[in-house]
Amino acid sequence: QVQVVESGGGLVQPGGSLRLSCAASGSPSSVNTMGWYRQAPEKERELVASFTSTGSTFYADSVKGRFTISRGAAKDTVALQMNSLKPEDTAVYYCFYTWTFGTYWGQGTQVTVSS
């Protein structure tokens, strides 16, 4: 059974940094795409960053130059380094993994940027 577990998040002042981590276990095959979405109150879920097994990387325009997605050394782990955080980055962040048999989500972690 596939499980996806997130960690990180919290409260940070504007201009600060946070690092989110995510790990998947139980997959019988290689992941196709992994990344992060976020959802702010009363807004639609937004793709923040992702990368594929073929090497393609995506960043939302709103986070380019500030966020970095990276693959961990351990199998099926991914991290999101968030620098120069802004109040508008406040949201619940969800990691996701897509395999040929479906997409699985982390439980979500709250990121709040406020002074």
All heavy atoms as an XYZ file, in Angstrom:
868
protein
N       0.850     -1.190      0.000
C       0.000      0.000      0.000
C       0.887      1.241      0.000
O       1.793      1.378      0.803
C      -0.904      0.002      1.233
C      -1.865      1.175      1.277
C      -2.800      1.104      2.465
O      -2.771      0.148      3.222
N      -3.617      2.118      2.627
N       0.576      2.151     -0.904
C       1.357      3.373     -1.019
C       0.986      4.347      0.096
O      -0.188      4.552      0.384
C       1.140      4.032     -2.381
C       1.843      5.384     -2.442
C       1.626      3.133     -3.507
N       1.992      4.922      0.705
C       1.790      5.967      1.701
C       2.676      7.155      1.370
O       3.815      6.986      0.955
C       2.118      5.455      3.107
C       1.118      4.431      3.635
C       1.364      4.100      5.091
O       2.503      4.013      5.527
N       0.291      3.915      5.832
N       2.132      8.345      1.561
C       2.862      9.581      1.311
C       2.803     10.417      2.583
O       1.712     10.722      3.071
C       2.266     10.353      0.131
C       3.019     11.665     -0.083
C       2.301      9.504     -1.142
N       3.957     10.788      3.104
C       4.019     11.517      4.367
C       4.826     12.791      4.184
O       5.971     12.746      3.717
C       4.650     10.655      5.476
C       4.731     11.442      6.778
C       3.845      9.380      5.684
N       4.237     13.903      4.588
C       4.896     15.202      4.510
C       5.447     15.616      5.865
O       4.932     15.191      6.910
C       3.907     16.275      4.072
C       3.328     16.110      2.700
C       2.403     17.262      2.365
O       2.718     18.417      2.719
O       1.351     17.020      1.758
N       6.422     16.503      5.817
C       6.917     17.119      7.047
C       7.402     18.524      6.717
O       7.665     18.851      5.557
C       8.033     16.291      7.674
O       9.128     16.181      6.783
N       7.532     19.326      7.739
C       7.943     20.709      7.555
C       6.758     21.637      7.683
O       5.705     21.258      8.165
N       6.915     22.843      7.216
C       5.857     23.830      7.336
C       5.940     24.561      8.658
O       6.823     24.311      9.483
N       5.016     25.488      8.837
C       4.981     26.246     10.076
C       4.780     27.717      9.818
O       4.328     28.120      8.744
N       5.127     28.507     10.823
C       4.961     29.956     10.783
C       6.325     30.609     10.576
O       7.295     30.262     11.267
C       4.336     30.446     12.079
C       4.241     31.956     12.281
C       3.320     32.584     11.246
C       3.764     32.265     13.698
N       6.387     31.532      9.650
C       7.646     32.226      9.370
C       7.332     33.677      9.029
O       6.250     33.973      8.511
C       8.404     31.525      8.218
C       7.629     31.623      6.912
C       9.807     32.077      8.055
N       8.277     34.559      9.302
C       8.105     35.966      8.964
C       8.377     36.195      7.481
O       9.111     35.423      6.856
C       9.035     36.828      9.806
C       8.701     36.834     11.286
C       9.569     37.815     12.055
O      10.619     38.237     11.595
N       9.112     38.175     13.249
N       7.808     37.243      6.924
C       8.113     37.571      5.524
C       9.625     37.696      5.312
O      10.329     38.271      6.145
C       7.411     38.916      5.325
C       6.274     38.869      6.281
C       6.792     38.141      7.489
N      10.083     37.132      4.201
C      11.512     37.108      3.916
C      12.228     35.890      4.444
O      13.404     35.662      4.112
N      11.552     35.111      5.259
C      12.164     33.931      5.844
C      12.138     32.726      4.911
O      11.705     32.809      3.760
N      12.597     31.607      5.455
C      12.696     30.371      4.677
C      12.066     29.199      5.427
O      12.053     29.173      6.664
C      14.166     30.036      4.397
O      14.786     31.044      3.623
N      11.593     28.263      4.663
C      11.093     26.994      5.192
C      11.435     25.889      4.205
O      11.594     26.137      3.004
C       9.569     27.024      5.380
C       8.989     27.754      6.583
C       7.477     27.766      6.499
C       9.452     27.120      7.891
N      11.526     24.678      4.727
C      11.789     23.526      3.886
C      10.731     22.470      4.157
O      10.502     22.090      5.307
C      13.182     22.959      4.162
C      13.584     21.809      3.256
C      15.017     21.380      3.567
N      15.465     20.272      2.745
C      16.019     20.412      1.556
N      16.177     21.617      1.037
N      16.417     19.340      0.859
N      10.095     22.021      3.088
C       9.121     20.945      3.175
C       9.750     19.668      2.627
O      10.515     19.701      1.671
C       7.868     21.274      2.359
C       7.177     22.610      2.649
C       5.935     22.755      1.780
C       6.820     22.726      4.120
N       9.404     18.563      3.241
C       9.910     17.269      2.785
C       8.750     16.310      2.614
O       7.710     16.444      3.266
C      10.907     16.693      3.785
O      12.030     17.528      3.923
N       8.940     15.347      1.739
C       7.892     14.369      1.482
C       8.536     13.045      1.125
O       9.561     13.011      0.427
C       7.009     14.859      0.333
S       5.483     13.944      0.127
N       7.938     11.979      1.599
C       8.464     10.647      1.315
C       7.310      9.710      0.996
O       6.281      9.735      1.681
C       9.259     10.126      2.500
N       7.511      8.904     -0.009
C       6.518      7.902     -0.381
C       7.101      6.513     -0.142
O       8.305      6.288     -0.313
C       6.120      8.053     -1.844
N       6.244      5.606      0.238
C       6.678      4.230      0.459
C       5.632      3.271     -0.079
O       4.465      3.633     -0.221
C       6.906      3.971      1.949
O       5.712      4.181      2.671
N       6.069      2.090     -0.403
C       5.135      1.055     -0.831
C       4.842      1.015     -2.314
O       4.004      0.220     -2.755
N       5.525      1.839     -3.105
C       5.251      1.833     -4.546
C       5.938      0.653     -5.214
O       7.107      0.406     -4.969
C       5.746      3.119     -5.189
O       5.731      3.004     -6.611
N       5.219     -0.044     -6.091
C       5.821     -1.182     -6.784
C       6.564     -0.789     -8.054
O       7.154     -1.642     -8.704
C       4.608     -2.051     -7.121
C       3.515     -1.060     -7.349
C       3.778      0.061     -6.357
N       6.521      0.503     -8.402
C       7.162      0.918     -9.645
C       7.781      2.291     -9.487
O       7.632      2.937     -8.444
C       6.145      0.934    -10.792
O       5.126      1.867    -10.540
N       8.476      2.755    -10.520
C       9.140      4.047    -10.472
C       8.125      5.180    -10.640
O       7.168      5.069    -11.405
C      10.190      4.138    -11.588
O      11.183      3.158    -11.412
N       8.371      6.259     -9.930
C       7.470      7.401    -10.006
C       7.666      8.145    -11.314
O       8.775      8.233    -11.839
C       7.688      8.341     -8.793
C       9.080      8.937     -8.830
C       6.627      9.419     -8.737
N       6.575      8.688    -11.855
C       6.642      9.475    -13.084
C       6.855     10.956    -12.795
O       7.674     11.609    -13.426
C       5.362      9.294    -13.904
C       5.218      7.904    -14.465
O       6.197      7.203    -14.689
N       3.990      7.482    -14.675
N       6.074     11.474    -11.862
C       6.128     12.896    -11.530
C       5.963     13.054    -10.026
O       5.186     12.319     -9.412
C       4.999     13.673    -12.236
O       5.054     13.428    -13.635
C       5.115     15.164    -11.974
N       6.694     13.992     -9.459
C       6.506     14.325     -8.052
C       6.594     15.830     -7.905
O       7.238     16.514     -8.719
C       7.529     13.612     -7.170
C       8.978     13.953     -7.445
S      10.115     13.094     -6.331
C      10.116     11.462     -7.051
N       5.916     16.332     -6.900
C       5.942     17.781     -6.730
C       5.030     18.247     -5.632
O       4.662     17.482     -4.734
N       4.679     19.524     -5.731
C       3.912     20.188     -4.682
C       2.821     21.080     -5.280
O       3.065     21.826     -6.231
C       4.839     21.072     -3.831
C       5.929     20.313     -3.168
C       7.131     19.952     -3.698
C       5.917     19.794     -1.838
N       7.862     19.235     -2.785
C       7.150     19.128     -1.645
C       4.999     19.831     -0.784
C       7.468     18.505     -0.427
C       5.326     19.218      0.407
C       6.535     18.562      0.588
N       1.648     20.988     -4.694
C       0.569     21.922     -4.920
C       0.375     22.721     -3.631
O       0.858     22.330     -2.573
C      -0.741     21.184     -5.216
C      -0.966     20.798     -6.649
C      -0.359     19.670     -7.182
C      -1.814     21.539     -7.467
C      -0.585     19.300     -8.508
C      -2.048     21.172     -8.787
C      -1.428     20.049     -9.291
O      -1.654     19.675    -10.601
N      -0.342     23.807     -3.742
C      -0.767     24.534     -2.563
C      -2.185     25.053     -2.761
O      -2.632     25.246     -3.885
C       0.187     25.689     -2.244
C       0.172     26.832     -3.261
C       1.234     27.862     -2.892
N       1.262     28.975     -3.842
C       2.168     29.945     -3.822
N       3.130     29.954     -2.885
N       2.129     30.899     -4.717
N      -2.851     25.270     -1.644
C      -4.201     25.811     -1.680
C      -4.371     26.817     -0.562
O      -4.262     26.469      0.623
C      -5.251     24.709     -1.573
C      -6.668     25.221     -1.794
C      -7.646     24.116     -2.104
O      -7.422     22.951     -1.790
N      -8.745     24.465     -2.740
N      -4.636     28.045     -0.957
C      -4.912     29.116      0.000
C      -6.417     29.193      0.219
O      -7.201     28.736     -0.621
C      -4.369     30.436     -0.528
N      -6.836     29.780      1.333
C      -8.272     29.895      1.612
C      -9.014     30.572      0.461
O      -8.561     31.594     -0.056
C      -8.308     30.746      2.878
C      -7.011     30.481      3.539
C      -6.019     30.319      2.431
N     -10.103     29.965      0.055
C     -10.983     30.500     -0.981
C     -10.299     30.630     -2.341
O     -10.743     31.409     -3.193
C     -11.561     31.846     -0.542
C     -12.373     31.755      0.738
C     -12.972     33.085      1.154
O     -12.706     34.095      0.487
O     -13.701     33.114      2.154
N      -9.240     29.873     -2.542
C      -8.566     29.861     -3.839
C      -8.454     28.430     -4.345
O      -8.514     27.478     -3.558
C      -7.173     30.489     -3.745
C      -7.189     31.979     -3.492
C      -5.794     32.576     -3.613
C      -5.822     34.080     -3.441
N      -4.457     34.671     -3.566
N      -8.278     28.290     -5.646
C      -8.117     26.966     -6.214
C      -6.723     26.417     -5.917
O      -5.776     27.166     -5.685
C      -8.329     27.033     -7.744
C      -9.742     27.374     -8.144
C      -9.962     27.280     -9.637
O      -8.994     27.001    -10.369
O     -11.102     27.479    -10.086
N      -6.631     25.098     -5.938
C      -5.340     24.473     -5.729
C      -4.416     24.838     -6.889
O      -4.821     24.805     -8.057
C      -5.508     22.952     -5.620
C      -4.255     22.222     -5.188
C      -4.539     20.773     -4.891
N      -5.308     20.608     -3.661
C      -5.441     19.455     -3.012
N      -4.858     18.370     -3.494
N      -6.154     19.379     -1.918
N      -3.180     25.167     -6.563
C      -2.216     25.657     -7.553
C      -0.983     24.767     -7.569
O      -0.433     24.451     -6.504
C      -1.814     27.095     -7.176
C      -0.675     27.676     -7.992
C      -0.152     28.984     -7.420
O      -0.274     29.211     -6.197
O       0.401     29.782     -8.198
N      -0.545     24.393     -8.755
C       0.705     23.647     -8.876
C       1.865     24.600     -8.616
O       2.006     25.610     -9.303
C       0.835     23.019    -10.255
C       2.123     22.250    -10.525
C       2.292     21.091     -9.557
C       2.155     21.764    -11.974
N       2.694     24.261     -7.651
C       3.805     25.122     -7.255
C       5.089     24.716     -7.977
O       5.769     25.547     -8.575
C       4.026     25.050     -5.734
C       5.245     25.873     -5.327
C       2.787     25.529     -4.995
N       5.430     23.444     -7.893
C       6.663     22.955     -8.511
C       6.565     21.454     -8.692
O       5.909     20.773     -7.896
C       7.881     23.292     -7.642
N       7.236     20.975     -9.723
C       7.232     19.535     -9.963
C       8.402     19.166    -10.850
O       8.980     20.025    -11.526
C       5.931     19.080    -10.618
O       5.815     19.616    -11.926
N       8.745     17.884    -10.832
C       9.673     17.390    -11.837
C       9.305     15.960    -12.200
O       8.669     15.250    -11.428
C      11.141     17.520    -11.431
C      11.527     16.804    -10.175
C      11.702     15.434    -10.138
C      11.758     17.528     -9.025
C      12.071     14.799     -8.986
C      12.138     16.890     -7.862
C      12.286     15.521     -7.836
N       9.692     15.601    -13.413
C       9.331     14.307    -13.948
C      10.550     13.392    -14.009
O      11.695     13.827    -13.877
C       8.751     14.439    -15.359
O       9.808     14.823    -16.258
C       7.649     15.488    -15.411
N      10.299     12.139    -14.241
C      11.371     11.158    -14.343
C      12.247     11.405    -15.575
O      13.372     10.913    -15.646
C      10.789      9.742    -14.401
O       9.913      9.619    -15.505
N      11.714     12.172    -16.531
C      12.492     12.491    -17.736
C      13.340     13.747    -17.540
O      14.064     14.135    -18.451
C      11.570     12.695    -18.938
O      10.648     13.756    -18.645
C      10.794     11.426    -19.247
N      13.223     14.389    -16.386
C      14.072     15.533    -16.096
C      13.428     16.891    -16.263
O      14.074     17.914    -16.057
N      12.170     16.930    -16.641
C      11.489     18.214    -16.792
C      11.115     18.786    -15.437
O      10.618     18.060    -14.577
C      10.230     18.035    -17.635
O      10.543     17.610    -18.929
N      11.352     20.075    -15.272
C      11.033     20.767    -14.022
C      10.088     21.923    -14.305
O      10.236     22.622    -15.302
C      12.304     21.299    -13.354
O      13.212     20.215    -13.136
C      11.988     21.943    -12.010
N       9.126     22.084    -13.404
C       8.150     23.174    -13.537
C       8.124     23.980    -12.247
O       8.177     23.423    -11.143
C       6.754     22.604    -13.802
C       5.663     23.635    -13.659
C       5.323     24.441    -14.732
C       4.999     23.811    -12.455
C       4.335     25.398    -14.609
C       4.006     24.767    -12.319
C       3.678     25.560    -13.413
N       8.040     25.288    -12.410
C       7.795     26.196    -11.292
C       6.694     27.166    -11.696
O       6.692     27.688    -12.817
C       9.034     27.013    -10.930
C      10.153     26.224    -10.295
C      11.231     25.788    -11.040
C      10.121     25.915     -8.938
C      12.270     25.074    -10.459
C      11.148     25.198     -8.345
C      12.215     24.772     -9.115
O      13.231     24.060     -8.529
N       5.775     27.432    -10.783
C       4.803     28.488    -11.007
C       5.542     29.819    -11.093
O       6.553     30.030    -10.414
C       3.789     28.515     -9.868
N       5.029     30.716    -11.904
C       5.676     32.025    -12.059
C       5.832     32.736    -10.724
O       6.822     33.446    -10.502
C       4.866     32.895    -13.022
C       4.986     32.432    -14.469
O       5.938     31.682    -14.782
O       4.122     32.820    -15.279
N       4.864     32.532     -9.853
C       4.853     33.245     -8.579
C       5.979     32.809     -7.631
O       6.265     33.510     -6.659
C       3.506     33.060     -7.882
O       3.232     31.683     -7.699
N       6.606     31.655     -7.910
C       7.648     31.170     -6.997
C       9.016     31.049     -7.654
O       9.996     30.714     -6.986
C       7.254     29.809     -6.380
C       5.888     29.881     -5.729
C       7.305     28.689     -7.409
N       9.093     31.315     -8.946
C      10.368     31.190     -9.652
C      11.424     32.083     -9.014
O      11.168     33.239     -8.696
C      10.199     31.564    -11.126
C       9.563     30.490    -11.966
C       9.421     30.925    -13.412
C       8.756     29.837    -14.245
N       8.532     30.269    -15.647
N      12.601     31.511     -8.830
C      13.700     32.245     -8.222
C      13.683     32.232     -6.706
O      14.649     32.664     -6.073
N      12.599     31.764     -6.114
C      12.496     31.723     -4.645
C      12.393     30.305     -4.105
O      12.905     30.008     -3.037
C      11.278     32.524     -4.185
C      11.301     33.976     -4.592
C      10.168     34.756     -3.943
N       8.847     34.278     -4.358
C       7.928     33.815     -3.499
N       8.183     33.785     -2.202
N       6.746     33.420     -3.950
N      11.729     29.435     -4.842
C      11.525     28.052     -4.409
C      12.392     27.122     -5.251
O      12.600     27.354     -6.439
C      10.063     27.629     -4.589
C       9.093     28.280     -3.651
C       9.429     29.373     -2.876
C       7.791     27.786     -3.537
C       8.530     29.973     -2.018
C       6.880     28.370     -2.690
C       7.243     29.458     -1.927
N      12.844     26.058     -4.618
C      13.626     25.045     -5.321
C      13.121     23.661     -4.937
O      13.056     23.330     -3.750
C      15.118     25.144     -4.974
O      15.599     26.453     -5.294
C      15.923     24.119     -5.777
N      12.793     22.886     -5.947
C      12.377     21.502     -5.709
C      13.572     20.598     -5.952
O      14.376     20.825     -6.872
C      11.181     21.120     -6.621
C      10.620     19.756     -6.231
C      11.559     21.173     -8.102
C       9.311     19.420     -6.934
N      13.709     19.586     -5.122
C      14.843     18.690     -5.268
C      14.451     17.276     -4.878
O      13.564     17.062     -4.047
C      16.026     19.165     -4.421
O      15.675     19.193     -3.061
N      15.147     16.346     -5.458
C      14.918     14.937     -5.152
C      15.884     14.533     -4.057
O      17.064     14.884     -4.091
C      15.143     14.100     -6.398
C      14.639     12.689     -6.314
C      14.532     12.072     -7.693
N      13.743     10.858     -7.689
C      13.253     10.287     -8.769
N      13.468     10.845     -9.957
N      12.559      9.183     -8.688
N      15.380     13.801     -3.090
C      16.225     13.358     -2.004
C      17.074     12.162     -2.399
O      16.858     11.529     -3.427
N      18.051     11.853     -1.564
C      18.923     10.717     -1.822
C      18.165      9.407     -1.691
O      18.430      8.445     -2.420
C      20.108     10.742     -0.863
N      17.236      9.366     -0.765
C      16.445      8.144     -0.586
C      15.398      8.034     -1.692
O      14.953      9.037     -2.249
C      15.764      8.166      0.776
N      15.025      6.840     -1.988
C      14.045      6.585     -3.052
C      12.724      7.282     -2.747
O      12.247      7.264     -1.620
C      13.824      5.084     -3.195
C      12.839      4.682     -4.282
C      12.732      3.177     -4.365
C      11.770      2.738     -5.444
N      10.374      3.016     -5.082
N      12.172      7.939     -3.767
C      10.847      8.560     -3.671
C      10.749      9.578     -2.545
O       9.774      9.607     -1.786
C       9.762      7.493     -3.533
C       9.619      6.654     -4.794
O      10.125      7.096     -5.849
O       9.016      5.575     -4.727
N      11.758     10.395     -2.419
C      11.696     11.524     -1.495
C      11.886     12.820     -2.291
O      12.618     12.848     -3.281
C      12.749     11.445     -0.394
O      14.053     11.422     -0.986
C      12.565     10.196      0.454
N      11.221     13.856     -1.841
C      11.292     15.135     -2.524
C      11.208     16.249     -1.500
O      10.557     16.099     -0.454
C      10.155     15.268     -3.570
C       8.791     15.204     -2.930
C      10.314     16.532     -4.405
N      11.882     17.331     -1.780
C      11.880     18.468     -0.867
C      11.566     19.746     -1.639
O      11.809     19.836     -2.847
C      13.231     18.596     -0.166
N      11.025     20.710     -0.916
C      10.757     22.030     -1.477
C      11.386     23.061     -0.553
O      10.930     23.236      0.585
C       9.257     22.285     -1.606
C       8.869     23.579     -2.300
C       9.246     23.540     -3.786
C       7.370     23.851     -2.140
N      12.441     23.696     -1.021
C      13.086     24.761     -0.269
C      12.439     26.071     -0.669
O      12.423     26.424     -1.859
C      14.590     24.793     -0.567
C      15.337     25.901      0.131
C      15.364     25.728      1.637
O      15.510     24.610      2.135
N      15.207     26.825      2.378
N      11.901     26.777      0.318
C      11.182     28.016      0.059
C      11.917     29.164      0.729
O      12.034     29.200      1.957
C       9.751     27.906      0.589
C       8.995     26.710      0.040
S       7.278     26.638      0.593
C       7.518     26.318      2.346
N      12.422     30.069     -0.084
C      13.143     31.235      0.415
C      12.378     32.514      0.080
O      11.478     32.507     -0.766
C      14.542     31.289     -0.208
C      15.383     30.086      0.137
O      15.279     29.523      1.228
N      16.248     29.682     -0.787
N      12.758     33.579      0.731
C      12.135     34.892      0.488
C      10.617     34.788      0.516
O       9.926     35.297     -0.374
C      12.602     35.458     -0.863
O      14.009     35.568     -0.905
N      10.115     34.150      1.527
C       8.676     33.898      1.601
C       7.890     35.191      1.751
O       8.337     36.147      2.395
C       8.377     32.942      2.749
C       8.694     31.476      2.431
C       8.823     30.665      3.715
C       7.619     30.895      1.539
N       6.709     35.176      1.148
C       5.819     36.327      1.154
C       4.495     35.931      1.796
O       4.132     34.749      1.799
C       5.552     36.786     -0.282
C       6.791     37.107     -1.087
C       6.423     37.441     -2.528
C       7.654     37.752     -3.365
N       7.295     38.076     -4.771
N       3.746     36.904      2.311
C       2.437     36.567      2.890
C       1.538     35.810      1.910
O       0.759     34.943      2.334
C       1.864     37.934      3.247
C       3.074     38.767      3.528
C       4.100     38.313      2.526
N       1.658     36.100      0.642
C       0.814     35.419     -0.341
C       1.216     33.968     -0.584
O       0.526     33.244     -1.301
C       0.801     36.177     -1.678
C       2.166     36.511     -2.227
C       2.599     37.937     -1.886
O       2.391     38.365     -0.710
O       3.162     38.605     -2.782
N       2.308     33.538      0.021
C       2.678     32.119     -0.028
C       1.937     31.299      1.029
O       2.037     30.075      1.053
C       4.179     31.938      0.177
C       5.006     32.527     -0.951
O       4.631     32.344     -2.130
O       6.025     33.175     -0.648
N       1.209     31.972      1.895
C       0.451     31.283      2.929
C      -0.582     30.358      2.304
O      -1.400     30.784      1.486
C      -0.246     32.298      3.844
O       0.747     33.069      4.532
C      -1.142     31.592      4.855
N      -0.518     29.096      2.671
C      -1.407     28.094      2.090
C      -1.140     26.751      2.764
O      -0.169     26.605      3.512
C      -1.174     27.964      0.590
N      -1.988     25.793      2.454
C      -1.685     24.407      2.789
C      -0.971     23.816      1.581
O      -1.456     23.913      0.453
C      -2.961     23.607      3.106
C      -2.602     22.144      3.394
C      -3.683     24.220      4.300
N       0.179     23.210      1.834
C       0.998     22.639      0.773
C       0.844     21.115      0.774
O       0.935     20.472      1.823
C       2.459     23.018      0.972
C       2.749     24.453      0.605
C       2.258     25.501      1.378
C       3.485     24.772     -0.530
C       2.493     26.825      1.036
C       3.734     26.097     -0.876
C       3.232     27.102     -0.095
O       3.481     28.416     -0.440
N       0.616     20.577     -0.407
C       0.421     19.139     -0.577
C       1.470     18.593     -1.535
O       1.604     19.102     -2.658
C      -0.951     18.837     -1.169
C      -2.124     19.305     -0.346
C      -2.657     20.584     -0.501
C      -2.714     18.450      0.587
C      -3.731     21.009      0.248
C      -3.808     18.869      1.342
C      -4.305     20.142      1.162
O      -5.383     20.561      1.907
N       2.185     17.584     -1.114
C       3.060     16.913     -2.073
C       2.248     15.834     -2.800
O       1.228     15.363     -2.282
C       4.290     16.317     -1.405
S       3.980     14.941     -0.316
N       2.717     15.477     -3.970
C       2.035     14.439     -4.732
C       3.054     13.618     -5.511
O       4.148     14.085     -5.843
C       0.999     15.051     -5.694
C       1.603     15.735     -6.891
C       1.777     15.061     -8.091
C       2.004     17.053     -6.804
C       2.340     15.703     -9.189
C       2.582     17.707     -7.891
C       2.746     17.024     -9.094
N       2.647     12.404     -5.778
C       3.429     11.491     -6.610
C       2.491     10.876     -7.637
O       1.371     10.484     -7.287
C       4.033     10.351     -5.780
C       5.091     10.770     -4.804
C       4.761     11.388     -3.609
C       6.435     10.515     -5.065
C       5.732     11.754     -2.701
C       7.420     10.867     -4.156
C       7.063     11.487     -2.974
O       8.030     11.845     -2.080
N       2.948     10.817     -8.853
C       2.159     10.187     -9.901
C       2.910      8.984    -10.451
O       4.045      9.108    -10.930
C       1.862     11.181    -11.030
O       1.082     12.258    -10.505
C       1.070     10.500    -12.131
N       2.249      7.861    -10.360
C       2.754      6.628    -10.963
C       1.807      6.222    -12.086
O       0.756      6.831    -12.275
C       2.790      5.506     -9.921
C       3.817      5.660     -8.872
C       5.130      5.275     -8.921
C       3.629      6.204     -7.560
N       5.755      5.561     -7.743
C       4.864      6.133     -6.881
C       2.535      6.759     -6.887
C       5.045      6.587     -5.572
C       2.710      7.208     -5.600
C       3.950      7.125     -4.944
N       2.151      5.192    -12.806
C       1.275      4.732    -13.877
C      -0.071      4.276    -13.325
O      -1.082      4.290    -14.031
C       1.936      3.594    -14.665
O       2.312      2.551    -13.758
C       3.175      4.082    -15.404
N      -0.110      3.879    -12.062
C      -1.352      3.364    -11.494
C      -2.153      4.426    -10.739
O      -3.228      4.126    -10.201
C      -1.075      2.176    -10.559
C      -0.064      2.460     -9.482
C      -0.430      3.064     -8.292
C       1.276      2.127     -9.679
C       0.514      3.310     -7.300
C       2.220      2.375     -8.708
C       1.842      2.970     -7.505
N      -1.672      5.669    -10.711
C      -2.453      6.720    -10.072
C      -1.618      7.764     -9.372
O      -0.388      7.677     -9.342
N      -2.306      8.754     -8.814
C      -1.666      9.852     -8.087
C      -2.012      9.759     -6.613
O      -3.177      9.546     -6.261
C      -2.132     11.203     -8.644
O      -1.712     11.303    -10.010
C      -1.524     12.350     -7.857
N      -0.998      9.930     -5.790
C      -1.175      9.884     -4.346
C      -0.713     11.199     -3.737
O       0.248     11.812     -4.210
C      -0.386      8.714     -3.752
C      -1.010      7.378     -4.061
C      -0.922      6.826     -5.334
C      -1.700      6.667     -3.085
C      -1.501      5.608     -5.632
C      -2.281      5.449     -3.369
C      -2.178      4.919     -4.647
O      -2.758      3.717     -4.933
N      -1.400     11.581     -2.641
C      -1.177     12.877     -2.025
C      -0.712     12.750     -0.589
O      -1.116     11.819      0.118
C      -2.475     13.683     -2.041
C      -2.972     13.972     -3.406
C      -3.760     13.184     -4.186
C      -2.719     15.157     -4.176
N      -4.005     13.799     -5.392
C      -3.384     15.014     -5.418
C      -1.992     16.320     -3.933
C      -3.338     15.992     -6.400
C      -1.952     17.295     -4.913
C      -2.617     17.132     -6.134
N       0.097     13.719     -0.185
C       0.419     13.843      1.223
C      -0.761     14.423      1.973
O      -1.761     14.834      1.382
N      -0.617     14.471      3.293
C      -1.730     14.899      4.143
C      -1.889     16.416      4.158
O      -2.911     16.922      4.634
C      -1.518     14.376      5.579
C      -0.473     15.139      6.384
C       0.948     14.669      6.150
O       1.252     14.019      5.154
N       1.836     15.022      7.078
N      -0.918     17.138      3.632
C      -0.968     18.593      3.642
C      -0.279     19.159      4.865
O      -0.373     18.593      5.960
N       0.413     20.263      4.662
C       1.073     20.941      5.775
C       0.872     22.441      5.627
O       0.974     22.992      4.523
C       2.576     20.577      5.832
O       3.162     21.125      7.008
C       3.341     21.099      4.626
N       0.563     23.098      6.723
C       0.266     24.526      6.708
C       1.555     25.338      6.698
O       2.453     25.108      7.510
C      -0.568     24.916      7.927
C      -0.886     26.403      8.030
C      -1.858     26.868      6.963
O      -2.873     26.224      6.707
N      -1.556     28.009      6.338
N       1.606     26.294      5.771
C       2.681     27.282      5.737
C       2.031     28.645      5.920
O       1.143     29.024      5.153
C       3.461     27.232      4.414
C       4.413     28.421      4.302
C       4.217     25.922      4.293
N       2.445     29.362      6.954
C       1.905     30.679      7.231
C       3.050     31.684      7.256
O       4.010     31.506      8.001
C       1.163     30.703      8.571
O       0.116     29.738      8.549
C       0.573     32.088      8.837
N       2.919     32.708      6.421
C       3.935     33.758      6.351
C       3.302     35.041      6.889
O       2.419     35.612      6.262
C       4.436     33.964      4.915
C       5.577     34.980      4.897
C       4.884     32.641      4.311
N       3.756     35.443      8.043
C       3.139     36.585      8.697
C       4.112     37.195      9.695
O       4.916     36.488     10.310
C       1.872     36.149      9.428
O       1.314     37.218     10.169
N       4.003     38.503      9.855
C       4.820     39.182     10.859
C       4.061     39.319     12.171
O       4.600     39.849     13.152
C       5.253     40.550     10.341
O       4.114     41.319      9.961
